[in-house]
Amino acid sequence: MSWQSGLTGFLAGLLISIVTSPVGVSGAVFLLPVQLSVLHVPSPAVTPTNLLFNVVSGPGALVRYRRNGQLAGPLARLLIAGTVPGVVLGAIIRVFAIPGPRVFRLVAAAVLLPLGLWLCARALRPGAPDRSPLSRRAILGLSVVTGTVGGIYGIGGGSILGPILAGRGIPMTRIAPAALASTFLTSIVGAATYGVLALSTSGDIAPHWRLGLLCGAGGLIGGYLGARLQPYLPEKTLRLLLGLLATALAILYLVQGSTSASRQPSRDNGRPASATL
């Protein structure tokens, strides 16, 4: 890896985390296109590399949120209880089932686009009541699903869970620390699972350590700065930012899903070639 690639990864992790950490999104989902298109990380190694980014970058924001007293409460424990087993299941599916990403992209876009637009509208025109809060069982079930998705595609569940929880009236000051804590712990478990699978499975499924560490170092600094910035941002601004991120992500998924629809999956010995998100 050249020093230019390392610097690009560091700066990408820094800038993305500053924007995403105030709303509980790790930034890995927005780092993924950079790794694929600019840094040319192969599939499926890009997934554990993204998980490594989450592991290294996570403590930056979490340290700041803990200093602010925002990590206390049951929400973080509930999210962790669902996402940890989910990410192990997702890693196993990713290595052995090799699911194509197109269906996930389109489904995720169908969920995130209306949520993102609704959050933006609510932030710009406050006053309408939020929907009724989700039950603990519903939050736990969503956590399992998002943990599995994170294990397959190497993204933080906060990008999906955050808009749903915010739309149900949970304040962003509670969502962001809980979502990032969940992403951090599940990424540790997910990266370890990929490491174990790499010992007994052929193919490039181990993370790119140097690149993941450099991206994560940028995210570590950016996450701390973003978490430090959060108390100065009103709830309206935080919801608007989360809505914009969810909308941007949905559009990105729609474009990628439409593009991949025109491509026929290559095959090797009768098996479809691995694809990434």
N, C-alpha and C positions, 0 to 999 in steps of 0.2 A: 504494500500500500504506500503510495506517495504521500509526501507531506501536504500537498495540495488537497488530496482527498481527506486526510485527517483534519485539516483546518476547516474544510467545508462541513464535515460532519460535526465538529465542535460548534461552529457558528450556527448551524441549523438547529442543533439541540438547544443552544442558548436562546435563540430568538423565539423558537416555537414554544418552549416552556414558559417564557415570560408571559406569553399571551394566554396559554391554556391552563396553567396551574391555578389562577384565581377562581376558575369555575370547575375544578376537579377533574380535568382531562390531562392525562400524562403527556400528551403530545406525540406519542409513538405512532398514532394513526396518521398524523400529518407528516411525520418523519419517513414513513414507509415509502411514499413516492420518491423522495429524495434518495433513499437507499437504492431503490430499483432503477430509477432513470438517470441519476447523476453519479452515484457511487458504484453502481453495477454490482450489487450484492446478489449472488445467485440464489435461486430457489432450491430447497426450502430453507436455506440457512438464514434468509432474511427474517424469518419468524423468531427463532431464538436470539438473533442479534437485536431485534426490537425488544424482546423481553429483557435482555442484558441492559439495554438503554434504560428501561424502567427501573431496574434494580439499582443502577448507579445514580440515576437522577432523582429517584423518589425521596431520599432523605432530605434533600435541600428544602423542598416545600414542607415536608412533615415536621422538620425541626422548628420551622417558623410557626406553623400552625399550633404545635404543642406549646410554644412560648406564649401564644395568644390564648391558650386554654380551650382550643377548638376541637381537640381530639377526644375529649371525654364524651360519653353518651353511647347508647346502644346501637346507633345506626351503623357505625364502622364495624362492630362485632357481627352484626347481622349480614352485612355485605361480605365480609371475610368468610363467614361460615358457608356461604353459597359459592363464592368464586374459587376458593382453593380446590375443592374436589372437581369443580368444573374445568379448571385449567389443565389438570392431569388428564382428564378424559379427552379434552381438546387436543392435547399434544399427541396422545396415542392415535386419535383419529387422523391427525395431520400426517403422521409418519406412515401409517399402515393403510388408511383408506384413501388418502390423497384426494380430498374433495376439491372439485372445481370451485373457483371463487365467484363465478358469475351470478349464481342464484342468490348467494349471500349478499352480494353487492346490491342487487335489485330489491331484495327484501329489506335490507337495512335502509336503503334510500326511501322505500315506501313508508318506513316507520319514522325516520329522522326528518324528512322534508316537511310533513305537516306539523310535527312537533316543533321544529326549528322556526317555521313561519308563525306558528301560534305563540311561541315564546316571544318572538320579536314584536308581534302585534300587542301582546299583553304588556310588554315593557314600554312600548310607545304610547299605549292607551290604557293606563292602569285604572282599576276600579271594579272590573269584572271579577267575580269570585273564582277561586281556583276549584278544580275538581276535588271530590272527596279524597282524603288520604288513602294510600294503599295499606292493606293489612300486612302484618309481619310475614305471614305465609306467602303473600304475593311478592313482597320484596325479596324473600329468600329464594323463591322460584326464579325470579328475574336474575338474581345474582348467579345462580347455577348456569342459566343459559348464557349470560354474558361472560362468565368465566370460561365456559366451553369455547365460545367464539374467540376469546382472547388466546386460548391455547392453540387454536387452529391457525389464526391469522396474525397473532402477535400484536394485538391492539389492546389498549386499556379499556376496561368496561365502562369507565366514566363517560366516554363519548356517547354511549348508548343509555346508561343508567341515569346520568345527570339530567338530560332533558326530560325523561319520564318522571323522575322524582321532583324536579322543579315544577313541572306541570301539575303535580299533585299538591303543591303548596308548601313543600319543605323549603326552608330558607337556604340560600346558596352558602351561607356561612356554616351550615351543617353539612350540606352535600359535598362541598369541595374537599374538606379534610377526610371525610369518610370514604369517598370514592378514591382518593389518592392513596390512602392507607391500604384499601383493598387491592388496588392495582399493584402497589409495591410488594405486598406479601404474595400475591398470586404470581407475580412475575418471578420471584425467587423460586417458588415451587415449579413453575413452568420451565424456567431455564434449567433447573436441576433435572427435571424429567427429560428434557431434550438431551442433556449431557449423558444421562444413563442410557437412553435409547441409542445415542451415537456409538456407544461401546459395542452394541450387538447388531447394528443395522448398517447396511451399506448406503452410501450416498452422502451428500454434503449437507448434513443436518446439524452439525455443531455450529455455534455462533462464531462470527468473525470477531474475535476477542478485542483486537486493537481498535477496530472501528467502533464497536459497541461501547468500549470504555471511553473513547474520545467524544462520541456523541453524548454519552451519559454524563461526562464531566461538564459539557456545556449545559446540559439539562439540569445538573445539580445546582449550578449557579443561577440559571434562569428560573428554576422552580422556587428557589429561595427569594429571589427578587419579586416574582409574581405573587407569592404568598404574602410577602411584606407589603405589597401594593394593595391587596384585597381589602383590608379594613378601611381604606380611603375611598373605596368604590361603593356607591349605593346599590341596594338590591336591584333597582331598576336597571342600572348599567350592567351588573353581573348577569342578569337574566337576558338582556339584549346581547351581550357577548356570547353567552352559551347558545342562544338562538341562532346567531350568525354563524358560529362554528358548526352547529348541527346542520344548518342549511347548506353551508359550503361543503361539508362532508357528504351530504346526500347528493349534491350535484356532481361531486367528484365520483361517487359510486355509480351514478347514472351514466356518466360519460364512459367510465371504464367498463361497465357492464354492456353498454351498447357497442363499444369497440370490440370487446372480446367475442360478441355474438357472431361477428363476421369471420372469426378465425376457427379453423377446425383444430381440435386438440391433437397434437402429435402423439404417436404411440411408439413404445419401445417394448418389444417382446410381448405385445398384446396388452400392455398396460398404458393408460393415459399418462402423458408427461405431467410432472408436477407443475402446478400453477400457484401463483401467489396473489394476495389481495392487492 
